[in-house]
């Protein structure tokens, strides 16, 4: 009995076109599913700030008699917009200065360049950033250094003998 070599080679060398199509579609479907599952956290990260309303809340930082006119004082408070699991990172602060009877001004702690905490130097009346040398005047405007913007401010009010700051979600994204 003679075996047809061409016929045998044709059958064993070729795959069934239906099977190839099925495996291709299966590979594309599984790959797409993996890409979607891997991309969900990224999409959530991008869309969360748009979908979640960031609340602001007034936070008391002390009685008015704690602050003397002309002095800049570091106050600390817990950011109410922080998540329950934030722990120590929910604690923040501000530089508060009394500029008159019932008039206060408050600055965020962080430099507008890269967010390092600024310190207040009373004798030259300057805010100084230790990281890259940014310097701010007592009104928060840039005096020197790489800082692109003035120090951001909190809204301040006096209510019931207490100085209150309007907290905002961190990091601050809007200029004031």
C-alpha positions in Angstrom: 0.0 0.0 0.0 1.4 3.3 -1.0 1.0 6.4 1.3 0.5 9.7 -0.3 3.3 11.8 1.2 1.7 15.1 0.0 -1.6 14.3 1.5 -0.1 13.4 4.9 2.1 16.5 5.0 -0.9 18.7 4.1 -3.0 17.3 6.9 -0.4 17.3 9.7 1.3 20.6 8.7 -2.0 22.6 8.6 -4.2 23.5 11.6 -7.9 23.7 11.4 -8.8 27.3 10.4 -11.7 27.2 12.9 -9.4 26.2 15.7 -6.9 29.0 14.8 -9.7 31.6 14.7 -11.0 30.4 18.1 -7.6 30.5 19.8 -6.9 34.0 18.3 -10.2 35.3 19.6 -9.7 33.7 23.0 -6.2 35.2 23.3 -7.6 38.7 22.4 -10.5 38.3 24.9 -8.2 37.2 27.8 -5.6 39.9 27.0 -8.4 42.6 26.9 -9.8 41.4 30.2 -6.4 41.5 31.9 -5.8 45.0 30.5 -9.2 46.2 31.8 -8.5 44.8 35.2 -5.1 46.3 35.4 -6.4 49.6 34.2 -9.2 50.0 36.7 -7.1 51.4 39.5 -5.6 54.0 37.1 -9.0 55.0 35.9 -10.3 55.3 39.4 -7.3 57.4 40.4 -7.9 59.8 37.6 -11.7 60.0 38.1 -11.9 60.0 41.9 -11.2 63.7 42.4 -13.9 64.6 39.8 -16.5 62.4 41.4 -15.8 63.0 45.0 -16.8 66.3 46.5 -14.0 67.6 48.7 -15.5 69.2 51.8 -14.2 72.2 53.6 -14.6 72.6 57.3 -13.8 75.3 59.8 -11.2 74.2 62.4 -10.5 76.0 65.6 -6.8 76.7 66.2 -7.1 78.5 69.5 -8.5 81.4 71.4 -7.9 85.0 70.1 -5.9 85.9 73.2 -3.3 83.3 72.4 -2.2 85.5 69.5 -0.5 88.9 70.0 -0.6 91.6 67.3 2.3 91.3 65.0 3.5 87.8 66.1 3.5 84.8 63.7 2.6 81.6 65.5 2.8 78.0 64.3 -0.5 76.2 65.0 -1.3 72.5 64.4 -4.6 70.8 63.8 -6.0 67.6 62.3 -7.2 68.0 58.7 -10.9 67.0 58.7 -10.8 66.0 55.0 -8.2 63.2 55.7 -9.3 59.6 55.5 -9.7 57.6 58.8 -6.5 55.5 57.9 -4.4 58.6 57.4 -2.9 58.5 60.9 -0.1 61.0 61.6 -0.3 62.3 58.0 -3.7 63.9 58.9 -2.0 66.3 61.2 -1.1 69.6 59.6 -0.5 73.2 60.6 -0.4 76.8 59.6 1.4 80.0 60.3 -1.1 82.4 61.9 -0.5 86.1 62.5 -2.7 88.6 64.3 -2.6 91.8 62.3 -5.1 93.8 64.4 -8.2 93.5 66.5 -10.0 90.5 65.1 -7.9 90.5 61.9 -5.8 87.4 61.3 -3.8 86.0 58.3 -2.9 82.3 58.0 -0.4 80.7 55.6 0.0 77.0 54.7 3.2 75.4 56.0 4.5 74.2 52.6 6.7 76.0 50.1 5.1 76.6 46.7 8.2 75.2 45.0 8.2 71.5 46.1 6.2 71.5 49.3 8.9 71.5 51.9 7.8 73.0 55.2 8.8 76.7 55.6 9.9 78.2 58.9 9.3 81.7 60.2 12.3 83.8 61.1 11.1 86.6 63.4 14.1 89.0 63.2 14.2 89.4 59.4 10.4 88.7 59.2 10.8 86.1 56.5 9.5 82.6 55.8 12.4 80.4 54.7 12.3 77.1 53.0 15.3 74.9 54.0 15.1 72.6 50.9 16.0 74.8 48.0 16.4 78.3 49.5 13.0 79.9 48.7 12.3 83.0 50.8 9.0 84.7 51.4 8.2 88.1 52.8 5.9 88.3 55.8 2.8 88.8 53.5 3.7 85.5 51.8 5.0 86.9 48.5 8.2 85.5 47.0 11.3 87.3 48.0 13.9 84.9 46.5 14.5 81.4 45.3 12.9 79.0 42.9 9.4 79.3 44.4 7.0 80.1 41.5 4.1 81.4 43.7 3.4 83.1 47.0 2.6 81.0 50.0 -1.0 79.9 49.9 -3.4 81.2 52.6 -6.2 79.8 54.7 -9.4 81.7 55.1 -9.6 82.9 58.7 -12.5 83.9 60.9 -13.1 84.7 64.5 -16.1 83.0 66.0 -17.0 82.8 69.7 -13.6 84.0 70.8 -11.8 81.3 68.7 -9.7 81.7 65.7 -10.8 79.3 63.0 -9.2 78.3 59.7 -11.1 76.9 56.8 -9.4 73.6 56.1 -9.1 72.2 52.5 -8.3 68.9 51.0 -4.6 68.3 50.8 -2.6 69.0 48.7 -3.9 72.5 48.0 -4.5 72.8 44.4 -6.0 76.2 44.1 -4.1 79.5 44.4 -5.6 82.0 46.8 
